[in-house]
Amino acid sequence: MVLEYKNALAKYFPGEAPDYVSLEGYVAANVLIQGLKRARPQLDTEKLIDVLENTRDFNLGLGAQLSFGRAEHQASHKIWGTAIDENGKYQAIELE
């Protein structure tokens, strides 16, 4: 997933530096795209919500399975820690 994100960023936004904020947006957009694909051909709001709320153990290639439910819209509670170093660059922090 991260390699796909970096390739898409380079293709559509050349010169833009990858960061964790835009990666999170890319992941969220991919979850939505998968929900839209699964809701076809009856694509409406209720069908999309139903499809997403019934998604279990979905693998986007993040190293963590994503699952939703009627009362669970977070998908994953895994945290990938980051910090900004003295040069203003994001650095990964191991939290486990």
C-alpha positions as CSV (number, residue, x, y, z in Angstrom):
1,M,0.0,0.0,0.0
2,V,2.8,2.5,0.9
3,L,4.6,1.8,-2.4
4,E,1.3,2.3,-4.3
5,Y,0.8,5.6,-2.5
6,K,4.4,6.8,-3.2
7,N,4.0,5.8,-6.9
8,A,0.6,7.6,-7.2
9,L,2.0,10.7,-5.4
10,A,5.0,10.8,-7.8
11,K,2.8,10.4,-10.8
12,Y,0.0,12.8,-10.0
13,F,1.9,15.3,-7.8
14,P,5.5,15.3,-8.9
15,G,7.8,17.0,-6.5
16,E,5.4,16.6,-3.6
17,A,7.1,14.9,-0.6
18,P,5.3,11.9,0.8
19,D,4.1,12.3,4.4
20,Y,1.9,10.4,6.9
21,V,-1.0,12.8,6.6
22,S,-1.5,12.3,2.8
23,L,-0.8,8.6,3.3
24,E,-3.7,8.4,5.7
25,G,-5.9,10.2,3.2
26,Y,-4.8,7.7,0.5
27,V,-5.7,4.8,2.7
28,A,-9.1,6.3,3.6
29,A,-9.8,6.9,-0.1
30,N,-8.9,3.3,-1.0
31,V,-11.3,2.0,1.7
32,L,-14.0,4.1,0.2
33,I,-13.2,2.9,-3.4
34,Q,-13.4,-0.7,-2.2
35,G,-16.7,-0.1,-0.6
36,L,-18.1,1.6,-3.7
37,K,-16.9,-1.4,-5.8
38,R,-18.6,-3.9,-3.5
39,A,-21.8,-1.9,-3.4
40,R,-22.3,-2.1,-7.2
41,P,-24.6,-2.2,-9.0
42,Q,-27.0,-0.9,-6.4
43,L,-25.0,2.1,-5.5
44,D,-26.8,4.4,-3.0
45,T,-25.9,5.7,0.5
46,E,-27.6,2.9,2.4
47,K,-26.0,0.2,0.4
48,L,-22.6,1.8,0.8
49,I,-23.0,2.1,4.6
50,D,-24.2,-1.6,4.7
51,V,-21.2,-2.8,2.7
52,L,-18.7,-0.9,4.8
53,E,-20.3,-1.8,8.1
54,N,-20.1,-5.5,7.1
55,T,-16.5,-5.4,6.0
56,R,-14.3,-7.8,8.1
57,D,-10.6,-8.6,8.0
58,F,-10.0,-6.5,4.9
59,N,-6.4,-6.4,3.8
60,L,-5.2,-3.3,2.0
61,G,-1.5,-4.2,2.5
62,L,-0.9,-2.2,5.6
63,G,0.2,-5.0,7.8
64,A,-3.1,-4.8,9.8
65,Q,-6.5,-6.1,8.9
66,L,-9.3,-3.6,8.7
67,S,-12.8,-4.3,10.0
68,F,-15.9,-2.3,10.5
69,G,-19.2,-2.8,12.2
70,R,-22.4,-0.8,13.0
71,A,-20.8,0.6,16.1
72,E,-17.2,0.4,14.8
73,H,-16.2,2.9,12.2
74,Q,-12.5,3.2,13.1
75,A,-11.5,0.1,10.9
76,S,-8.2,-0.3,12.8
77,H,-6.9,0.8,16.2
78,K,-3.3,0.2,15.3
79,I,-1.1,3.2,15.7
80,W,1.9,3.9,13.6
81,G,3.9,6.4,15.6
82,T,5.6,9.3,14.1
83,A,7.6,12.4,15.2
84,I,8.9,15.4,13.4
85,D,12.7,15.6,13.7
86,E,14.8,18.7,13.9
87,N,14.8,19.1,10.1
88,G,11.0,19.0,10.0
89,K,10.9,15.5,8.5
90,Y,8.6,12.7,9.8
91,Q,10.3,9.8,11.5
92,A,8.7,6.5,12.5
93,I,8.6,5.6,16.1
94,E,8.2,2.0,17.2
95,L,5.3,1.7,19.6
96,E,5.2,-2.0,20.1
